[in-house]
Amino acid sequence: MQMFLITLAVFLGIMLAIYMPANSVVAGYLGSPITALIPFFFIALITTIVLLFVFGDYRTFFKVRNLPAYLFLPGFAAAFMVLGTTFLIPKIGARNFFILGIAGQILTSMFLSHFGLLASPHDPITLKKTVGALFLLAGALLSTF
C-alpha cells in the first residue's frame, strides 16, 4: 500500500508539472490568465461531480452547507494559485516556478506539520530537518538566480 501511495504522489507531481503550464498556454490563446481560469474550473467542477456520483457518496454533498465559513478559503486560494501559476510560468519559466513553489511548499509544510495544523500528523522540526530546509532553500536560490 505504501508503494502505491508513493507512486500516486509522484504521478500527481507529474500531472501538476503538466497541467499548470498547459493552463498558461490556454491563457495565451484566450489573451488573459483570468479568463483561462473559467474553462479550468468549469472542467474541474464537472469532473468532480462525475467522480462524486461514480465513486463517492452523493449524500455527502449536502454536508457542504454545514462547513464553517473559513473552510471555503481553500477554494479562494486555489483560484489565486492557478491564476498566479498561469501568469508566472510564461514570465519565469516552469522550472523556476516549480523549484521556488516546491521550496515554499516544503517550508510551509514543515511549519504545518510541526504544529499539527490542518489535519497534518504532528512532526516536530528538528535540527536535521532545519539544515535540510536550509540546503533546499539554498539550492532553490542557486538554481533560479
DSSP file (Angstrom, degrees, kcal/mol; ACC not computed):
  #  RESIDUE AA STRUCTURE BP1 BP2  ACC     N-H-->O    O-->H-N    N-H-->O    O-->H-N    TCO  KAPPA ALPHA  PHI   PSI    X-CA   Y-CA   Z-CA
    1    1 A M     >        0   0    0      0, 0.0     4,-2.2     0, 0.0     5,-0.2   0.000 360.0 360.0 360.0 -41.4    0.0    0.0    0.0
    2    2 A Q  H  >  +     0   0    0      1,-0.2     4,-2.3     2,-0.2     5,-0.2   0.887 360.0  51.6 -61.2 -39.5    2.8    2.4    0.9
    3    3 A M  H  > S+     0   0    0      1,-0.2     4,-2.6     2,-0.2    -1,-0.2   0.879 107.9  52.5 -65.5 -37.5    4.4    1.9   -2.6
    4    4 A F  H  > S+     0   0    0      2,-0.2     4,-2.7     1,-0.2    -2,-0.2   0.930 109.8  48.4 -62.1 -44.8    1.1    2.7   -4.2
    5    5 A L  H  X S+     0   0    0     -4,-2.2     4,-2.3     2,-0.2    -2,-0.2   0.894 112.2  48.6 -63.7 -40.2    0.8    5.9   -2.2
    6    6 A I  H  X S+     0   0    0     -4,-2.3     4,-2.2     2,-0.2    -1,-0.2   0.926 112.7  48.1 -64.5 -44.6    4.3    6.9   -3.2
    7    7 A T  H  X S+     0   0    0     -4,-2.6     4,-2.6     1,-0.2    -2,-0.2   0.905 111.1  50.9 -62.5 -41.9    3.6    6.2   -6.8
    8    8 A L  H  X S+     0   0    0     -4,-2.7     4,-2.7     2,-0.2    -1,-0.2   0.907 108.7  51.5 -62.3 -42.1    0.4    8.1   -6.7
    9    9 A A  H  X S+     0   0    0     -4,-2.3     4,-1.9     2,-0.2    -2,-0.2   0.906 111.4  47.1 -62.1 -41.9    2.2   11.1   -5.2
   10   10 A V  H  X S+     0   0    0     -4,-2.2     4,-2.2     2,-0.2    -2,-0.2   0.924 111.7  51.1 -64.8 -44.3    4.8   11.0   -8.0
   11   11 A F  H  X S+     0   0    0     -4,-2.6     4,-2.6     1,-0.2    -2,-0.2   0.907 109.2  50.3 -59.5 -43.2    2.1   10.7  -10.6
   12   12 A L  H  X S+     0   0    0     -4,-2.7     4,-2.5     1,-0.2    -1,-0.2   0.866 108.3  53.3 -65.0 -35.1    0.3   13.7   -9.1
   13   13 A G  H  X S+     0   0    0     -4,-1.9     4,-2.1     2,-0.2    -1,-0.2   0.897 109.1  49.1 -63.3 -40.0    3.5   15.7   -9.2
   14   14 A I  H  X S+     0   0    0     -4,-2.2     4,-1.0     2,-0.2    -2,-0.2   0.929 111.4  49.1 -63.7 -45.6    3.9   14.8  -12.9
   15   15 A M  H >X S+     0   0    0     -4,-2.6     4,-3.3     1,-0.2     3,-0.6   0.912 110.3  51.0 -61.3 -42.3    0.3   15.9  -13.5
   16   16 A L  H 3X S+     0   0    0     -4,-2.5     4,-1.7     1,-0.2    -1,-0.2   0.902 107.3  53.3 -61.0 -41.8    0.9   19.2  -11.7
   17   17 A A  H 3< S+     0   0    0     -4,-2.1    -1,-0.2     1,-0.2    -2,-0.2   0.712 117.7  38.2 -67.8 -19.7    4.0   19.9  -13.8
   18   18 A I  H <X S+     0   0    0     -4,-1.0     4,-1.9    -3,-0.6    -2,-0.2   0.861 114.6  47.8 -95.8 -46.6    1.9   19.4  -16.9
   19   19 A Y  H  X S+     0   0    0     -4,-3.3     4,-2.0     1,-0.2    -3,-0.2   0.838 106.8  56.0 -73.4 -30.5   -1.4   21.0  -16.2
   20   20 A M  H  X S+     0   0    0     -4,-1.7     4,-1.2    -5,-0.3    -1,-0.2   0.966 112.5  40.2 -66.9 -50.7   -0.1   24.2  -14.7
   21   21 A P  H  > S+     0   0    0      0, 0.0     4,-1.6     0, 0.0    -1,-0.2   0.881 112.5  58.0 -63.2 -34.0    2.0   25.2  -17.8
   22   22 A A  H  X S+     0   0    0     -4,-1.9     4,-1.9     1,-0.2    -2,-0.2   0.888 102.6  53.3 -61.9 -37.6   -0.9   23.9  -20.1
   23   23 A N  H  X S+     0   0    0     -4,-2.0     4,-2.1     1,-0.2    -1,-0.2   0.826 103.8  56.7 -66.9 -29.8   -3.2   26.4  -18.4
   24   24 A S  H  X S+     0   0    0     -4,-1.2     4,-1.8     2,-0.2    -1,-0.2   0.869 104.8  52.1 -65.7 -35.8   -0.6   29.1  -19.2
   25   25 A V  H  X S+     0   0    0     -4,-1.6     4,-2.2     2,-0.2    -2,-0.2   0.907 106.9  52.7 -64.9 -41.2   -1.0   28.1  -22.9
   26   26 A V  H  X S+     0   0    0     -4,-1.9     4,-2.7     1,-0.2     5,-0.2   0.919 107.2  52.6 -58.6 -43.5   -4.8   28.4  -22.5
   27   27 A A  H  X>S+     0   0    0     -4,-2.1     4,-2.2     1,-0.2     5,-1.0   0.882 107.4  52.5 -60.2 -38.0   -4.2   31.9  -21.2
   28   28 A G  H  <5S+     0   0    0     -4,-1.8    -1,-0.2     2,-0.2    -2,-0.2   0.912 110.8  46.5 -63.9 -42.4   -2.1   32.7  -24.3
   29   29 A Y  H  <5S+     0   0    0     -4,-2.2    -2,-0.2     1,-0.2    -1,-0.2   0.907 120.0  39.2 -64.0 -42.0   -4.9   31.5  -26.6
   30   30 A L  H  <5S-     0   0    0     -4,-2.7    -2,-0.2    -5,-0.2    -1,-0.2   0.697 104.7-127.1 -84.9 -19.1   -7.5   33.5  -24.7
   31   31 A G  T  <5S+     0   0    0     -4,-2.2    -3,-0.2    -5,-0.2    -4,-0.1   0.618  81.2  73.4  84.4  12.6   -5.4   36.5  -24.1
   32   32 A S     >< -     0   0    0     -5,-1.0     4,-1.7    -6,-0.2    -2,-0.1  -0.894  61.8-152.7-160.7 125.3   -6.0   36.6  -20.3
   33   33 A P  H  > S+     0   0    0      0, 0.0     4,-0.6     0, 0.0    53,-0.1   0.823 103.9  54.2 -66.5 -28.5   -4.8   34.5  -17.4
   34   34 A I  H >> S+     0   0    0      1,-0.2     3,-1.2     2,-0.2     4,-0.5   0.936 107.7  48.1 -69.5 -44.8   -8.0   35.4  -15.5
   35   35 A T  H >4 S+     0   0    0      1,-0.3     3,-1.3     2,-0.2    -1,-0.2   0.843 102.1  65.3 -63.3 -32.2  -10.2   34.2  -18.4
   36   36 A A  H 3X S+     0   0    0     -4,-1.7     4,-1.3     1,-0.3    -1,-0.3   0.741  91.1  65.6 -62.6 -22.2   -8.2   30.9  -18.5
   37   37 A L  H <X S+     0   0    0     -3,-1.2     4,-3.1    -4,-0.6     5,-0.3   0.817  89.6  67.2 -68.0 -29.4   -9.5   30.1  -15.1
   38   38 A I  H <X S+     0   0    0     -3,-1.3     4,-2.3    -4,-0.5     5,-0.2   0.960 106.0  35.4 -63.1 -56.2  -13.0   29.7  -16.4
   39   39 A P  H  > S+     0   0    0      0, 0.0     4,-2.5     0, 0.0     5,-0.3   0.888 117.7  57.0 -64.8 -33.4  -12.6   26.6  -18.5
   40   40 A F  H  X S+     0   0    0     -4,-1.3     4,-2.0     1,-0.2    -2,-0.2   0.969 114.5  34.8 -57.9 -56.3  -10.1   25.2  -16.0
   41   41 A F  H  X S+     0   0    0     -4,-3.1     4,-2.4     2,-0.2    -1,-0.2   0.802 114.8  57.8 -74.4 -27.8  -12.5   25.4  -13.1
   42   42 A F  H  X S+     0   0    0     -4,-2.3     4,-2.4    -5,-0.3    -1,-0.2   0.957 111.1  41.9 -63.7 -49.7  -15.6   24.5  -15.2
   43   43 A I  H  X S+     0   0    0     -4,-2.5     4,-2.8     1,-0.2     5,-0.2   0.886 113.7  53.9 -64.5 -38.0  -14.0   21.2  -16.3
   44   44 A A  H  X S+     0   0    0     -4,-2.0     4,-2.3    -5,-0.3    -1,-0.2   0.907 109.6  48.2 -61.9 -41.0  -12.7   20.7  -12.7
   45   45 A L  H  X S+     0   0    0     -4,-2.4     4,-2.4     2,-0.2    -2,-0.2   0.936 113.0  46.4 -64.5 -47.0  -16.3   21.1  -11.4
   46   46 A I  H  X S+     0   0    0     -4,-2.4     4,-2.4     1,-0.2    -2,-0.2   0.926 113.7  49.2 -62.1 -44.9  -17.8   18.7  -14.0
   47   47 A T  H  X S+     0   0    0     -4,-2.8     4,-2.7     1,-0.2    -1,-0.2   0.906 110.9  50.3 -60.8 -42.6  -15.1   16.1  -13.4
   48   48 A T  H  X S+     0   0    0     -4,-2.3     4,-2.5    -5,-0.2    -1,-0.2   0.901 109.9  49.9 -64.0 -41.8  -15.6   16.4   -9.6
   49   49 A I  H  X S+     0   0    0     -4,-2.4     4,-2.2     2,-0.2    -2,-0.2   0.923 112.0  47.9 -63.3 -44.0  -19.3   15.9   -9.9
   50   50 A V  H  X S+     0   0    0     -4,-2.4     4,-2.3     1,-0.2     5,-0.3   0.939 112.2  49.3 -61.5 -46.7  -18.8   12.8  -12.1
   51   51 A L  H  X>S+     0   0    0     -4,-2.7     4,-2.9     1,-0.2     5,-1.0   0.891 109.4  53.3 -60.1 -39.4  -16.3   11.4   -9.7
   52   52 A L  H  X5S+     0   0    0     -4,-2.5     4,-1.0     1,-0.2    -1,-0.2   0.927 113.9  40.8 -61.0 -45.5  -18.7   12.0   -6.8
   53   53 A F  H  <5S+     0   0    0     -4,-2.2    -1,-0.2     2,-0.2    -2,-0.2   0.792 122.0  41.0 -77.0 -26.8  -21.5   10.1   -8.5
   54   54 A V  H  <5S+     0   0    0     -4,-2.3    -2,-0.2    -5,-0.2    -3,-0.2   0.905 136.7   8.6 -85.2 -44.7  -19.3    7.3   -9.8
   55   55 A F  H  <5S+     0   0    0     -4,-2.9    -3,-0.2    -5,-0.3    -2,-0.2   0.613 118.0  61.4-113.6 -16.2  -17.0    6.7   -6.9
   56   56 A G  S  <<S-     0   0    0     -4,-1.0     2,-0.6    -5,-1.0     3,-0.1  -0.209  85.0 -95.7-105.3-168.6  -18.3    8.7   -4.0
   57   57 A D    >   -     0   0    0      1,-0.1     3,-2.3    -2,-0.1     4,-0.4  -0.934  26.9-157.3-112.4 104.8  -21.4    9.0   -1.8
   58   58 A Y  G >  S+     0   0    0     -2,-0.6     3,-1.4     1,-0.3     4,-0.4   0.735  87.3  71.1 -57.8 -23.7  -23.5   11.8   -3.3
   59   59 A R  G >  S+     0   0    0      1,-0.3     3,-1.1     2,-0.2    -1,-0.3   0.768  84.3  68.5 -66.1 -23.9  -25.2   12.3    0.1
   60   60 A T  G X  S+     0   0    0     -3,-2.3     3,-1.6     1,-0.2     4,-0.3   0.766  83.9  73.5 -66.0 -22.3  -22.0   13.9    1.4
   61   61 A F  G X  S+     0   0    0     -3,-1.4     3,-1.5    -4,-0.4     4,-0.3   0.849  88.0  60.5 -57.8 -34.5  -22.6   16.8   -0.9
   62   62 A F  G X  S+     0   0    0     -3,-1.1     3,-0.6    -4,-0.4    -1,-0.3   0.638  90.9  68.6 -72.1 -13.2  -25.4   18.0    1.4
   63   63 A K  G X  S+     0   0    0     -3,-1.6     3,-2.0    -4,-0.3     4,-0.3   0.642  76.8  85.1 -76.6 -14.2  -22.9   18.4    4.3
   64   64 A V  G X  S+     0   0    0     -3,-1.5     3,-1.9    -4,-0.3    -1,-0.2   0.865  79.6  62.5 -55.9 -37.8  -21.3   21.3    2.5
   65   65 A R  G <  S+     0   0    0     -3,-0.6    -1,-0.3    -4,-0.3    -2,-0.1   0.677  99.2  56.7 -64.3 -15.5  -23.8   23.7    3.9
   66   66 A N  G <  S+     0   0    0     -3,-2.0    -1,-0.3    -4,-0.1    -2,-0.2   0.445  79.5 116.9 -94.8  -1.0  -22.5   22.8    7.4
   67   67 A L  S <  S-     0   0    0     -3,-1.9     2,-0.1    -4,-0.3     5,-0.1  -0.415  74.4-109.9 -67.2 139.2  -18.9   23.8    6.7
   68   68 A P    >   -     0   0    0      0, 0.0     3,-1.8     0, 0.0     4,-0.2  -0.425  31.7-113.9 -62.7 146.9  -17.5   26.7    8.8
   69   69 A A  G >  S+     0   0    0      1,-0.3     3,-2.0     2,-0.2     4,-0.3   0.838 112.7  62.1 -54.7 -38.7  -17.0   29.7    6.5
   70   70 A Y  G >  S+     0   0    0      1,-0.3     3,-1.3     2,-0.2    -1,-0.3   0.743  91.3  67.7 -64.7 -20.6  -13.2   29.7    6.9
   71   71 A L  G <  S+     0   0    0     -3,-1.8    -1,-0.3     1,-0.3     4,-0.2   0.480  88.8  65.4 -79.7  -0.2  -13.1   26.2    5.2
   72   72 A F  G X> S+     0   0    0     -3,-2.0     4,-1.2    -4,-0.2     3,-1.0   0.558  78.8  86.9 -88.2 -11.2  -14.2   27.8    2.0
   73   73 A L  H <> S+     0   0    0     -3,-1.3     4,-3.1    -4,-0.3     5,-0.2   0.821  74.9  65.8 -59.6 -33.7  -10.9   29.7    1.8
   74   74 A P  H 3> S+     0   0    0      0, 0.0     4,-2.6     0, 0.0    -1,-0.2   0.872 100.4  51.8 -58.8 -33.1   -9.1   26.9    0.0
   75   75 A G  H <> S+     0   0    0     -3,-1.0     4,-1.8     2,-0.2    -2,-0.2   0.913 111.1  46.9 -65.7 -41.7  -11.3   27.5   -3.0
   76   76 A F  H  X S+     0   0    0     -4,-1.2     4,-1.6     1,-0.2    -1,-0.2   0.923 114.1  47.8 -62.0 -46.2  -10.5   31.2   -2.9
   77   77 A A  H  X S+     0   0    0     -4,-3.1     4,-2.7     1,-0.2    -2,-0.2   0.878 107.2  56.9 -64.5 -37.9   -6.8   30.3   -2.6
   78   78 A A  H  X S+     0   0    0     -4,-2.6     4,-2.8    -5,-0.2     5,-0.3   0.896 104.1  52.7 -61.9 -40.3   -7.0   27.8   -5.4
   79   79 A A  H  X S+     0   0    0     -4,-1.8     4,-2.2     1,-0.2    -1,-0.2   0.924 113.4  42.9 -61.8 -43.4   -8.3   30.4   -7.8
   80   80 A F  H  X S+     0   0    0     -4,-1.6     4,-3.0     2,-0.2    -2,-0.2   0.852 113.0  53.4 -70.9 -33.7   -5.3   32.7   -6.9
   81   81 A M  H  X S+     0   0    0     -4,-2.7     4,-2.5     2,-0.2    -2,-0.2   0.945 112.9  42.2 -65.2 -47.4   -2.9   29.8   -7.1
   82   82 A V  H  X S+     0   0    0     -4,-2.8     4,-2.8     2,-0.2    -2,-0.2   0.906 116.3  49.4 -66.9 -40.5   -4.0   28.8  -10.5
   83   83 A L  H  X S+     0   0    0     -4,-2.2     4,-2.2    -5,-0.3    -2,-0.2   0.939 112.1  48.1 -61.9 -46.5   -4.1   32.4  -11.7
   84   84 A G  H  X S+     0   0    0     -4,-3.0     4,-3.0     2,-0.2     5,-0.2   0.907 113.6  47.3 -60.4 -42.5   -0.6   33.1  -10.3
   85   85 A T  H  X S+     0   0    0     -4,-2.5     4,-2.4     2,-0.2    -1,-0.2   0.932 111.1  50.7 -62.9 -47.0    0.7   29.9  -11.9
   86   86 A T  H  < S+     0   0    0     -4,-2.8    -1,-0.2     1,-0.2    -2,-0.2   0.856 117.4  41.1 -61.0 -36.0   -0.9   30.8  -15.2
   87   87 A F  H  < S+     0   0    0     -4,-2.2     4,-0.5    -5,-0.2    -2,-0.2   0.896 118.0  44.5 -77.2 -42.9    0.6   34.3  -15.0
   88   88 A L  H >X>S+     0   0    0     -4,-3.0     4,-3.1    -5,-0.2     3,-1.0   0.864  97.6  67.4 -77.8 -38.1    4.1   33.4  -13.7
   89   89 A I  H 3X5S+     0   0    0     -4,-2.4     4,-2.0     1,-0.3    -1,-0.2   0.895 103.0  46.3 -56.4 -44.5    5.1   30.4  -15.8
   90   90 A P  H 345S+     0   0    0      0, 0.0    -1,-0.3     0, 0.0    -2,-0.2   0.772 118.7  45.1 -67.2 -20.9    5.4   32.4  -19.1
   91   91 A K  H <45S+     0   0    0     -3,-1.0    -2,-0.2    -4,-0.5    -3,-0.1   0.891 132.3  13.3 -87.7 -43.9    7.3   35.1  -17.2
   92   92 A I  H  <5S-     0   0    0     -4,-3.1     4,-0.4     1,-0.1    -3,-0.2   0.514 108.4-110.6-113.9  -7.6    9.8   33.0  -15.1
   93   93 A G     X< -     0   0    0     -4,-2.0     4,-2.3    -5,-0.6     5,-0.2   0.131  25.8 -89.8  91.4 151.8    9.5   29.5  -16.7
   94   94 A A  H  > S+     0   0    0      2,-0.2     4,-2.9     1,-0.2     5,-0.3   0.900 122.5  54.3 -63.9 -42.2    8.1   26.3  -15.5
   95   95 A R  H  > S+     0   0    0      1,-0.2     4,-2.6     2,-0.2     5,-0.2   0.956 112.7  41.2 -60.1 -52.2   11.4   25.1  -14.0
   96   96 A N  H  > S+     0   0    0     -4,-0.4     4,-2.5     1,-0.2     5,-0.3   0.908 114.5  53.3 -62.8 -41.3   11.9   28.2  -11.9
   97   97 A F  H  X S+     0   0    0     -4,-2.3     4,-2.7     1,-0.2    -2,-0.2   0.948 113.5  41.6 -58.8 -48.7    8.2   28.3  -10.9
   98   98 A F  H  X S+     0   0    0     -4,-2.9     4,-2.8     2,-0.2     5,-0.3   0.874 113.1  52.7 -71.5 -36.2    8.2   24.7   -9.7
   99   99 A I  H  X S+     0   0    0     -4,-2.6     4,-2.0    -5,-0.3    -1,-0.2   0.961 116.5  39.3 -61.2 -49.6   11.6   25.0   -7.9
  100  100 A L  H  X S+     0   0    0     -4,-2.5     4,-2.3    -5,-0.2    -2,-0.2   0.892 116.7  51.4 -67.9 -38.8   10.5   28.0   -6.0
  101  101 A G  H  X S+     0   0    0     -4,-2.7     4,-2.4    -5,-0.3    -2,-0.2   0.908 110.1  47.9 -64.7 -42.3    7.0   26.7   -5.4
  102  102 A I  H  X S+     0   0    0     -4,-2.8     4,-2.8     2,-0.2     5,-0.2   0.893 110.0  53.2 -66.3 -38.8    8.2   23.4   -4.1
  103  103 A A  H  X S+     0   0    0     -4,-2.0     4,-2.4    -5,-0.3     5,-0.2   0.941 111.0  46.9 -59.6 -46.0   10.6   25.2   -1.8
  104  104 A G  H  X S+     0   0    0     -4,-2.3     4,-2.3     1,-0.2    -2,-0.2   0.890 112.3  50.6 -62.0 -39.5    7.7   27.3   -0.5
  105  105 A Q  H  X S+     0   0    0     -4,-2.4     4,-2.8     2,-0.2    -2,-0.2   0.919 111.4  47.0 -65.2 -43.9    5.6   24.1   -0.1
  106  106 A I  H  X S+     0   0    0     -4,-2.8     4,-2.0     2,-0.2    -2,-0.2   0.930 113.6  47.2 -66.5 -44.4    8.3   22.3    1.9
  107  107 A L  H  X S+     0   0    0     -4,-2.4     4,-1.4    -5,-0.2    -1,-0.2   0.920 116.3  44.6 -63.6 -42.7    9.0   25.2    4.2
  108  108 A T  H  X S+     0   0    0     -4,-2.3     4,-2.6    -5,-0.2    -2,-0.2   0.906 111.3  52.9 -67.5 -41.1    5.3   25.8    4.9
  109  109 A S  H  X S+     0   0    0     -4,-2.8     4,-2.8     1,-0.2     5,-0.3   0.833 103.8  57.4 -66.7 -30.2    4.6   22.1    5.3
  110  110 A M  H  X S+     0   0    0     -4,-2.0     4,-2.4     2,-0.2    -1,-0.2   0.937 109.9  44.9 -61.0 -44.9    7.3   21.9    7.9
  111  111 A F  H  X S+     0   0    0     -4,-1.4     4,-1.7     2,-0.2    -2,-0.2   0.937 114.3  48.0 -63.3 -48.6    5.5   24.6    9.9
  112  112 A L  H  X>S+     0   0    0     -4,-2.6     5,-2.7     1,-0.2     4,-0.6   0.919 115.5  44.5 -60.2 -44.5    2.1   22.9    9.5
  113  113 A S  H  <5S+     0   0    0     -4,-2.8    10,-2.5     3,-0.2     3,-0.4   0.869 107.0  59.5 -69.8 -36.0    3.4   19.5   10.5
  114  114 A H  H  <5S+     0   0    0     -4,-2.4    -1,-0.2    -5,-0.3    -2,-0.2   0.903 117.8  31.5 -58.0 -40.9    5.4   20.9   13.4
  115  115 A F  H  <5S-     0   0    0     -4,-1.7    -1,-0.2    -5,-0.1    -2,-0.2   0.427 108.7-121.2 -97.7   0.0    2.2   22.2   15.0
  116  116 A G  T  <5 +     0   0    0     -4,-0.6     3,-0.5    -3,-0.4    -3,-0.2   0.855  53.8 167.4  64.6  35.2   -0.1   19.5   13.6
  117  117 A L    > < +     0   0    0     -5,-2.7     3,-1.6     1,-0.2    -1,-0.2  -0.457  50.9  16.3 -84.2 155.4   -2.2   22.1   11.8
  118  118 A L  T 3  S-     0   0    0      1,-0.3    -1,-0.2    -2,-0.1    -2,-0.1   0.863 133.5 -57.1  53.5  44.4   -4.8   21.4    9.1
  119  119 A A  T 3  S+     0   0    0     -3,-0.5    -1,-0.3     1,-0.2    -2,-0.2   0.632  96.9 146.7  66.0  17.5   -5.1   17.7   10.0
  120  120 A S    <   -     0   0    0     -3,-1.6    -1,-0.2    -8,-0.2     3,-0.1  -0.669  56.6-108.1 -81.4 135.4   -1.4   17.1    9.4
  121  121 A P        -     0   0    0      0, 0.0    -5,-0.3     0, 0.0     2,-0.2  -0.375  44.2 -96.1 -59.9 141.6    0.2   14.5   11.7
  122  122 A H        +     0   0    0     -6,-0.2    -8,-0.2    -7,-0.1    -9,-0.1  -0.423  52.3 166.8 -62.9 125.2    2.4   16.1   14.3
  123  123 A D        -     0   0    0    -10,-2.5    -8,-0.1    -2,-0.2    -7,-0.1  -0.784  28.5-138.6-144.3  92.3    6.1   16.0   13.0
  124  124 A P        -     0   0    0      0, 0.0     2,-0.4     0, 0.0   -10,-0.1  -0.136  18.7-112.4 -59.6 145.7    8.3   18.3   15.1
  125  125 A I        -     0   0    0    -14,-0.1     2,-0.2   -15,-0.1     3,-0.0  -0.649  41.2-172.0 -74.8 128.9   11.0   20.4   13.3
  126  126 A T     >  -     0   0    0     -2,-0.4     4,-2.3     1,-0.1     5,-0.2  -0.671  39.5-102.7-115.4 171.9   14.4   19.1   14.3
  127  127 A L  H  > S+     0   0    0     -2,-0.2     4,-2.6     2,-0.2     5,-0.2   0.910 123.0  53.0 -60.5 -42.5   17.9   20.4   13.7
  128  128 A K  H  > S+     0   0    0      1,-0.2     4,-2.3     2,-0.2    -1,-0.2   0.915 110.8  45.7 -59.7 -44.9   18.4   17.9   10.9
  129  129 A K  H  > S+     0   0    0      2,-0.2     4,-2.4     1,-0.2    -1,-0.2   0.867 111.5  52.9 -67.9 -35.9   15.2   19.0    9.2
  130  130 A T  H  X S+     0   0    0     -4,-2.3     4,-2.2     2,-0.2    -2,-0.2   0.920 109.9  47.5 -65.2 -44.0   16.2   22.6    9.6
  131  131 A V  H  X S+     0   0    0     -4,-2.6     4,-2.4     2,-0.2    -2,-0.2   0.920 112.1  50.7 -62.9 -43.1   19.6   22.0    8.0
  132  132 A G  H  X S+     0   0    0     -4,-2.3     4,-2.4     1,-0.2    -2,-0.2   0.901 109.7  50.1 -60.2 -41.5   17.8   20.1    5.2
  133  133 A A  H  X S+     0   0    0     -4,-2.4     4,-2.7     2,-0.2    -1,-0.2   0.880 109.3  51.4 -65.6 -38.0   15.4   23.0    4.7
  134  134 A L  H  X S+     0   0    0     -4,-2.2     4,-2.7     2,-0.2    -2,-0.2   0.907 110.8  48.0 -65.5 -41.1   18.3   25.5    4.5
  135  135 A F  H  X S+     0   0    0     -4,-2.4     4,-2.9     2,-0.2    -2,-0.2   0.910 111.6  51.1 -62.7 -41.6   20.0   23.3    1.9
  136  136 A L  H  X S+     0   0    0     -4,-2.4     4,-2.6     2,-0.2    -2,-0.2   0.939 112.1  46.0 -59.5 -48.0   16.7   23.2    0.0
  137  137 A L  H  X S+     0   0    0     -4,-2.7     4,-2.4     2,-0.2    -2,-0.2   0.912 113.5  48.7 -63.4 -43.4   16.4   27.0    0.1
  138  138 A A  H  X S+     0   0    0     -4,-2.7     4,-2.9     2,-0.2     5,-0.2   0.918 112.2  49.2 -63.0 -43.0   20.0   27.5   -0.9
  139  139 A G  H  X S+     0   0    0     -4,-2.9     4,-2.4     2,-0.2    -2,-0.2   0.900 110.6  50.1 -62.5 -41.7   19.6   25.0   -3.8
  140  140 A A  H  X S+     0   0    0     -4,-2.6     4,-1.6    -5,-0.2    -2,-0.2   0.920 113.9  45.1 -63.7 -43.4   16.4   26.7   -5.0
  141  141 A L  H  X S+     0   0    0     -4,-2.4     4,-2.0     2,-0.2    -2,-0.2   0.917 114.4  47.9 -67.5 -42.9   18.1   30.1   -4.9
  142  142 A L  H  < S+     0   0    0     -4,-2.9    -2,-0.2     1,-0.2    -1,-0.2   0.889 113.5  49.0 -63.3 -38.3   21.2   28.9   -6.6
  143  143 A S  H  < S+     0   0    0     -4,-2.4    -1,-0.2    -5,-0.2    -2,-0.2   0.798 118.8  36.5 -72.8 -28.7   19.2   27.1   -9.3
  144  144 A T  H  <        0   0    0     -4,-1.6    -2,-0.2    -5,-0.2    -1,-0.2   0.659 360.0 360.0-103.0 -16.5   16.9   30.1  -10.1
  145  145 A F     <        0   0    0     -4,-2.0    -3,-0.2    -5,-0.2    -2,-0.2   0.407 360.0 360.0-120.6 360.0   19.3   33.1   -9.8
